[in-house]
Amino acid sequence: MTTLLLIPLALLVLAFLLSFVVVQQGTVAVVTAFGKYRRVMRPGLNIKLPFIEFIYKRISIQNRSLELQFQAITIDQANVNFKAMLVYAVLNQEEESIKNVAFKFVDEVSLMQALIRTVEGSIRAFVATQRQAAVLSLRGEIVAHVKDQLDQTLESWGYHLIDLQLNDIAFDEEIMRSMAKVVASNNLRAAAENEGQALLITKTKAAEAEGNAIKIAAEAEKVAAQLRGQGVALFREEVTKGMAHAVQELTENNLDPSLVYFSMWTEAIKHFAEQGQGNVIFLDGSNEGMQKSIQQLMAMQQLPPRQ
């Protein structure tokens, strides 16, 4: 009799204990009754009907990450190797989203397969419209394209895409070598163009400087020639005034004016001798030659002055 009383008591204790469920922080629990969805338990201590309600699945609402590695082909038939990291999470804690996460896929493996293939297919479809030279500069565009394509699909599964990071984009080794050659040749061409431009600028500046120097020298020579001409003119004017004054003095004193010209003749010969520096100068030193030269000087004296 005592044993029969203990059995119901044990069942009551077991039912009491099974009535309490603890749900960890960062997760929710999906409850079913007789195989049918019933409700969602939130983090903390929850109560359920023992032997009727069961925990069908515990779902994490924290962020999850997934690494991907796959290959795509560009429009010009170049193979591109991608390494990416996908960050996703449950859309929200609303009942409909939790039901989609719990019942859309048979298990977590099926979800991963669908998610991976969907992301890879979206990236491959985008890369197939691009040329290999443009792919490396289109990281942002690829991520935006994938998010636009996946947001609605993932939402129907109860998830949303938080971030997609393309950690590495690489081509086959042969393509990488050819791209390196193209870059090197472009750099050499740019360097040659820069060097040519620098040489052209240097020569242009040198020509301009030389032209300016010639112009300055010509202007200076012009001014110098003008000054020399003015000096010679002043010298001749002063000589003429001196000769006229000397002739006048000689005339007033009843002396022969030809003495002035004789003095000029002898001074000229003396100057030739002192400044000749070894050069040969032929002069007619005879009396007739001297008289002829003096007569020519006197004739110059008779010329009318310039106005």
GUPAMAR-357057 format. One line per field, with one value per residue: residue in one letter; x, y, z of N, C-alpha, C in turn. Coordinates in steps of 0.1 Angstrom, whole numbers. Example, Ala and Ser with C-alpha at 12.3 -4.5 7.8 and 13.67 -1.06 7.14 Angstrom:
2
tiba	A_S
n.X	132_128
n.Y	-57_-22
n.Z	78_71
ca.X	123_137
ca.Y	-45_-11
ca.Z	78_71
c.X	132_129
c.Y	-33_0
c.Z	78_79
//
This chain:
307
tiba	M_T_T_L_L_L_I_P_L_A_L_L_V_L_A_F_L_L_S_F_V_V_V_Q_Q_G_T_V_A_V_V_T_A_F_G_K_Y_R_R_V_M_R_P_G_L_N_I_K_L_P_F_I_E_F_I_Y_K_R_I_S_I_Q_N_R_S_L_E_L_Q_F_Q_A_I_T_I_D_Q_A_N_V_N_F_K_A_M_L_V_Y_A_V_L_N_Q_E_E_E_S_I_K_N_V_A_F_K_F_V_D_E_V_S_L_M_Q_A_L_I_R_T_V_E_G_S_I_R_A_F_V_A_T_Q_R_Q_A_A_V_L_S_L_R_G_E_I_V_A_H_V_K_D_Q_L_D_Q_T_L_E_S_W_G_Y_H_L_I_D_L_Q_L_N_D_I_A_F_D_E_E_I_M_R_S_M_A_K_V_V_A_S_N_N_L_R_A_A_A_E_N_E_G_Q_A_L_L_I_T_K_T_K_A_A_E_A_E_G_N_A_I_K_I_A_A_E_A_E_K_V_A_A_Q_L_R_G_Q_G_V_A_L_F_R_E_E_V_T_K_G_M_A_H_A_V_Q_E_L_T_E_N_N_L_D_P_S_L_V_Y_F_S_M_W_T_E_A_I_K_H_F_A_E_Q_G_Q_G_N_V_I_F_L_D_G_S_N_E_G_M_Q_K_S_I_Q_Q_L_M_A_M_Q_Q_L_P_P_R_Q
n.X	8_19_38_23_13_36_42_24_31_58_55_42_62_81_67_65_91_97_83_96_118_149_161_189_208_209_197_168_139_121_89_69_38_26_39_33_38_39_47_72_99_115_148_157_139_113_80_65_41_43_51_35_42_71_106_115_136_165_175_201_204_225_252_266_293_308_331_341_352_358_355_352_343_353_339_357_368_385_398_388_397_381_381_361_343_314_289_262_228_200_170_152_136_110_80_73_97_113_100_104_132_133_119_122_144_157_179_209_230_219_209_234_245_226_229_256_258_240_252_276_266_254_277_292_275_276_304_306_298_318_351_384_403_388_377_392_390_364_353_335_312_306_299_277_260_256_243_220_208_205_191_162_158_171_157_132_140_143_166_192_216_245_272_295_326_352_380_401_410_420_438_445_478_492_478_482_509_510_495_512_533_520_515_541_551_535_543_569_565_552_572_591_577_575_602_608_592_603_629_622_612_635_652_637_636_663_668_652_665_690_682_672_696_711_695_697_725_727_712_728_751_742_736_762_775_762_770_797_798_788_809_831_822_821_847_859_847_858_884_883_875_898_918_909_910_938_948_937_951_977_974_967_991_1008_1019_1026_998_1002_1018_1004_992_1015_1024_1003_1007_1033_1026_1008_1025_1041_1023_1015_1039_1042_1019_1017_1025_1043_1032_1033_1033_1028_1040_1042_1071_1084_1093_1075_1054_1047_1039_1017_1000_996_984_960_949_945_927_905_900_888_863_828_811_789_754
n.Y	-12_12_15_18_43_59_60_77_100_103_107_131_148_145_156_182_190_188_208_232_252_263_289_299_330_349_330_314_293_269_257_228_211_179_176_199_233_255_277_303_303_327_340_329_317_295_281_251_227_196_165_171_195_201_209_218_229_247_280_301_335_351_367_351_336_328_312_314_300_301_300_321_332_356_379_379_354_348_332_338_338_337_346_348_362_356_372_368_367_358_373_388_387_382_362_351_352_335_311_306_302_279_259_260_247_214_207_222_218_217_244_258_249_259_286_291_284_302_327_324_320_345_362_350_355_383_388_375_394_412_425_411_430_449_438_437_462_464_457_469_472_446_435_451_443_416_418_432_412_391_398_397_369_357_368_355_331_337_350_376_393_405_414_412_402_405_390_382_385_369_360_333_319_324_344_364_368_379_402_415_420_438_459_466_474_495_512_517_530_553_563_568_587_608_613_622_645_660_663_678_701_710_715_735_755_760_769_792_807_810_825_848_856_862_883_902_906_917_940_953_956_972_996_1001_1006_1029_1046_1045_1057_1082_1091_1091_1111_1133_1134_1141_1165_1180_1179_1193_1218_1224_1225_1246_1267_1267_1273_1298_1313_1310_1325_1350_1357_1360_1337_1306_1286_1260_1248_1236_1214_1200_1193_1176_1156_1146_1137_1117_1098_1092_1080_1058_1044_1038_1023_1003_976_958_954_961_992_1011_1042_1072_1088_1109_1144_1153_1136_1143_1169_1166_1152_1172_1192_1179_1178_1205_1211_1197_1213_1235_1227_1232_1237_1212_1213
n.Z	0_8_-12_-34_-29_-31_-58_-73_-59_-67_-94_-94_-83_-103_-125_-115_-115_-142_-152_-152_-171_-181_-200_-217_-218_-248_-264_-276_-271_-289_-286_-288_-290_-289_-314_-328_-335_-307_-289_-281_-259_-239_-228_-195_-166_-174_-176_-185_-198_-184_-200_-221_-235_-253_-257_-288_-303_-296_-303_-313_-309_-314_-332_-361_-378_-410_-430_-464_-494_-528_-564_-592_-626_-649_-674_-695_-693_-672_-643_-610_-577_-546_-512_-484_-457_-440_-421_-401_-387_-366_-378_-361_-328_-331_-332_-357_-372_-356_-359_-387_-387_-372_-386_-414_-425_-425_-409_-394_-411_-437_-438_-439_-463_-482_-477_-483_-510_-521_-516_-530_-556_-561_-561_-582_-603_-605_-610_-634_-652_-654_-663_-659_-652_-638_-616_-591_-581_-573_-549_-529_-546_-552_-526_-520_-541_-534_-509_-517_-532_-514_-492_-491_-496_-474_-453_-456_-446_-420_-412_-414_-434_-420_-425_-452_-459_-482_-481_-496_-530_-557_-587_-611_-612_-636_-647_-628_-631_-657_-653_-636_-653_-671_-654_-647_-672_-678_-657_-665_-689_-680_-665_-685_-700_-681_-677_-703_-704_-684_-695_-718_-706_-692_-714_-727_-708_-707_-733_-732_-712_-725_-747_-734_-723_-745_-756_-735_-736_-762_-759_-740_-755_-775_-760_-751_-775_-783_-763_-767_-792_-786_-769_-787_-804_-787_-781_-806_-810_-789_-797_-821_-812_-796_-816_-832_-814_-810_-836_-839_-819_-829_-853_-844_-832_-854_-864_-882_-889_-896_-879_-859_-871_-878_-853_-846_-864_-856_-830_-837_-850_-829_-811_-827_-826_-799_-792_-810_-806_-819_-844_-879_-894_-921_-931_-949_-946_-958_-967_-986_-982_-956_-959_-976_-959_-940_-955_-960_-935_-930_-949_-940_-918_-930_-936_-934_-903_-887_-887
ca.X	0_28_45_13_12_48_43_18_39_70_51_39_75_88_60_68_105_97_75_105_128_158_166_202_208_214_190_153_135_108_81_59_29_22_45_28_44_30_51_86_104_126_158_153_131_100_72_58_32_50_46_27_50_85_116_118_149_171_180_209_201_238_258_273_303_310_342_338_363_352_360_343_349_349_334_368_372_396_394_390_396_376_381_352_337_300_284_247_222_185_164_148_131_96_76_73_111_118_93_111_145_132_112_125_154_157_190_219_238_211_210_247_246_218_235_269_255_233_262_286_259_253_290_296_266_281_317_305_295_329_364_393_410_379_373_400_385_349_349_323_301_303_293_264_252_252_233_207_202_202_183_148_159_175_145_122_145_144_180_196_231_251_284_302_340_360_393_412_406_433_437_454_492_496_472_489_522_507_491_524_540_513_517_555_553_528_551_581_560_549_585_597_570_579_615_608_586_614_640_617_611_648_657_629_641_677_667_647_676_700_676_672_710_715_688_703_738_725_708_739_760_736_738_776_778_757_779_810_796_787_822_839_817_825_862_862_842_868_897_881_876_912_925_904_916_952_950_934_962_988_971_968_1005_1015_1026_1020_989_1005_1025_994_991_1028_1024_994_1014_1043_1019_1002_1035_1045_1012_1017_1051_1040_1008_1017_1027_1050_1026_1040_1025_1035_1037_1051_1078_1091_1087_1063_1043_1042_1032_1005_991_992_974_947_943_941_915_894_897_880_850_818_806_776_743
ca.Y	0_23_16_24_58_66_61_90_111_105_113_145_155_146_166_195_193_190_220_244_252_275_292_307_343_348_319_312_279_267_247_221_202_168_178_211_245_261_291_306_307_337_337_330_306_294_270_243_216_184_154_176_205_197_218_213_234_260_288_312_348_358_368_339_338_316_314_309_300_296_305_327_334_369_379_376_340_347_326_346_330_345_342_357_359_360_374_368_365_357_386_394_378_380_348_346_349_323_299_304_296_266_249_261_237_201_208_233_216_222_258_262_246_269_300_292_283_314_338_321_322_359_368_346_362_397_387_371_406_422_421_408_442_457_430_440_475_464_450_475_469_432_434_457_435_404_422_434_399_381_403_391_355_354_372_344_320_341_355_387_394_417_419_403_407_398_391_380_383_365_353_322_324_329_358_373_372_388_415_422_426_450_470_470_481_508_521_521_540_565_569_574_600_618_617_630_658_667_668_689_713_715_721_747_765_764_778_805_814_814_836_860_861_869_895_911_910_926_953_959_960_984_1007_1004_1012_1042_1054_1047_1067_1095_1094_1095_1124_1143_1136_1148_1179_1187_1181_1204_1231_1227_1229_1259_1277_1268_1280_1312_1318_1312_1335_1363_1360_1360_1324_1297_1277_1246_1242_1227_1201_1193_1187_1165_1145_1139_1130_1105_1089_1087_1071_1045_1037_1033_1014_993_962_949_954_969_1003_1018_1056_1080_1098_1119_1157_1154_1129_1150_1181_1162_1149_1185_1198_1173_1182_1219_1211_1194_1225_1244_1222_1240_1229_1205_1220
ca.Z	0_9_-25_-44_-26_-35_-72_-77_-54_-75_-106_-91_-82_-116_-133_-110_-119_-157_-155_-152_-181_-181_-214_-216_-224_-262_-271_-274_-272_-296_-278_-295_-283_-298_-327_-334_-328_-297_-285_-279_-246_-238_-218_-181_-161_-180_-172_-195_-193_-185_-208_-233_-243_-254_-264_-301_-307_-290_-314_-308_-316_-315_-345_-365_-389_-419_-440_-477_-504_-540_-576_-602_-639_-654_-688_-704_-691_-662_-630_-598_-564_-535_-498_-478_-444_-439_-407_-402_-374_-367_-382_-348_-319_-333_-333_-371_-376_-349_-366_-399_-384_-366_-394_-428_-429_-417_-399_-396_-423_-449_-439_-443_-477_-489_-475_-490_-524_-525_-516_-541_-568_-563_-565_-595_-613_-607_-616_-648_-661_-653_-668_-648_-647_-630_-604_-579_-576_-572_-536_-524_-554_-550_-513_-521_-549_-527_-499_-524_-537_-504_-480_-492_-494_-460_-445_-456_-438_-406_-410_-422_-436_-413_-432_-461_-461_-492_-475_-506_-544_-564_-600_-613_-612_-649_-649_-619_-637_-669_-648_-630_-665_-676_-644_-648_-685_-676_-649_-673_-699_-673_-661_-697_-703_-671_-680_-715_-701_-676_-704_-726_-697_-690_-726_-730_-699_-710_-745_-728_-705_-735_-755_-726_-721_-758_-757_-726_-741_-773_-754_-734_-766_-781_-751_-751_-788_-783_-754_-774_-803_-780_-764_-798_-809_-778_-782_-818_-808_-781_-805_-830_-804_-793_-828_-836_-805_-812_-848_-836_-811_-838_-862_-837_-829_-866_-866_-892_-883_-899_-867_-852_-879_-877_-839_-846_-872_-848_-819_-842_-852_-815_-806_-834_-821_-785_-791_-822_-801_-828_-857_-889_-899_-932_-932_-958_-937_-965_-966_-994_-975_-944_-964_-981_-948_-933_-963_-959_-922_-931_-957_-930_-909_-938_-938_-926_-891_-889_-880
c.X	9_35_35_11_24_49_37_26_52_67_48_52_82_80_63_82_105_89_84_116_136_163_178_201_215_207_175_150_122_101_70_50_23_27_42_34_34_34_67_89_115_136_153_146_117_93_65_49_40_43_37_35_65_94_120_132_153_178_188_205_214_243_266_282_305_321_338_351_358_359_349_350_343_344_345_375_385_391_398_388_392_378_372_348_323_295_269_241_207_180_160_142_115_92_77_88_117_112_100_125_143_127_115_134_154_167_199_227_231_211_223_249_239_224_247_266_248_243_272_279_257_266_294_287_271_294_316_302_307_342_374_400_402_376_379_395_370_345_336_311_297_295_278_255_247_241_220_200_198_192_169_148_161_164_135_127_146_158_181_211_236_263_289_316_347_375_404_405_419_429_446_469_497_490_478_502_520_503_502_532_534_515_531_557_546_536_563_577_558_562_592_590_574_593_616_602_596_625_635_616_625_654_650_634_655_677_662_657_686_695_676_686_714_708_694_717_737_721_719_749_755_738_753_780_774_766_792_809_796_801_831_835_822_840_865_858_853_881_895_882_890_920_922_910_931_956_948_945_974_986_973_982_1014_1024_1019_1011_993_1013_1016_993_1004_1028_1015_1000_1024_1037_1013_1013_1040_1036_1013_1028_1049_1029_1008_1019_1033_1044_1033_1030_1033_1030_1047_1058_1086_1085_1075_1051_1037_1034_1018_995_987_982_960_940_938_928_903_890_888_866_840_813_792_766_737
c.Y	12_26_22_39_65_68_74_102_114_111_128_153_156_156_180_199_196_202_233_242_265_277_302_320_341_337_320_297_278_255_241_213_192_170_191_223_251_275_291_310_316_333_338_317_306_281_264_232_203_173_158_186_200_208_212_217_247_267_299_324_357_358_355_343_326_320_307_310_293_303_310_330_347_367_376_363_339_342_335_338_340_338_352_352_365_361_376_365_363_371_394_383_376_366_343_343_337_310_296_297_282_255_250_250_225_202_220_231_220_237_263_260_256_283_301_292_296_326_336_324_337_366_363_353_376_397_383_383_416_416_419_421_451_451_435_454_476_457_455_472_455_429_439_449_422_407_425_421_390_385_397_376_351_358_362_332_324_347_369_388_407_422_408_409_399_400_390_378_381_358_341_328_330_343_368_378_382_402_423_428_438_462_476_478_495_518_526_531_553_572_575_587_611_623_626_644_666_672_679_702_719_722_734_758_770_773_792_813_819_826_849_865_868_882_906_916_919_940_960_964_972_997_1011_1010_1026_1051_1056_1058_1081_1100_1099_1109_1135_1146_1144_1163_1187_1189_1192_1217_1235_1231_1243_1270_1278_1275_1295_1319_1320_1323_1349_1367_1359_1348_1316_1287_1262_1240_1232_1214_1193_1186_1175_1153_1138_1132_1117_1094_1083_1077_1057_1037_1030_1022_1003_979_952_948_964_979_1010_1033_1063_1091_1108_1133_1159_1148_1136_1162_1177_1159_1162_1192_1192_1176_1196_1220_1207_1205_1235_1240_1229_1231_1223_1213_1211
c.Z	0_-5_-35_-41_-31_-49_-77_-72_-62_-88_-105_-90_-95_-125_-128_-115_-135_-161_-157_-163_-180_-195_-212_-223_-238_-270_-268_-276_-279_-290_-288_-286_-292_-313_-334_-327_-319_-293_-284_-265_-247_-228_-204_-177_-167_-175_-184_-190_-195_-193_-220_-241_-242_-261_-277_-306_-299_-301_-308_-316_-317_-329_-348_-377_-397_-429_-453_-486_-517_-552_-585_-615_-644_-669_-698_-700_-681_-649_-619_-586_-553_-522_-490_-465_-443_-424_-408_-388_-377_-369_-369_-339_-320_-336_-347_-376_-369_-355_-379_-397_-379_-376_-409_-433_-419_-406_-402_-408_-436_-450_-444_-458_-486_-488_-483_-505_-529_-526_-528_-554_-571_-567_-578_-606_-616_-614_-631_-658_-661_-659_-657_-643_-638_-617_-591_-573_-573_-559_-531_-532_-553_-537_-514_-530_-542_-516_-505_-528_-526_-493_-480_-490_-480_-450_-445_-448_-423_-402_-417_-423_-429_-421_-441_-463_-471_-488_-486_-520_-552_-577_-600_-614_-625_-651_-640_-625_-649_-664_-642_-642_-670_-667_-646_-661_-684_-668_-657_-683_-692_-669_-673_-701_-694_-674_-693_-712_-693_-685_-713_-718_-695_-702_-730_-721_-702_-723_-741_-721_-715_-743_-747_-724_-734_-759_-747_-731_-753_-769_-748_-745_-773_-773_-751_-764_-788_-774_-760_-785_-797_-775_-776_-804_-800_-779_-794_-817_-800_-789_-815_-823_-801_-805_-832_-827_-807_-825_-846_-829_-820_-848_-856_-834_-842_-868_-876_-885_-886_-888_-859_-858_-878_-863_-839_-853_-863_-836_-824_-845_-839_-810_-814_-829_-808_-784_-802_-818_-811_-842_-866_-894_-909_-933_-942_-949_-945_-963_-974_-988_-963_-949_-969_-970_-941_-941_-962_-945_-923_-939_-949_-921_-916_-940_-929_-915_-894_-881_-870
//
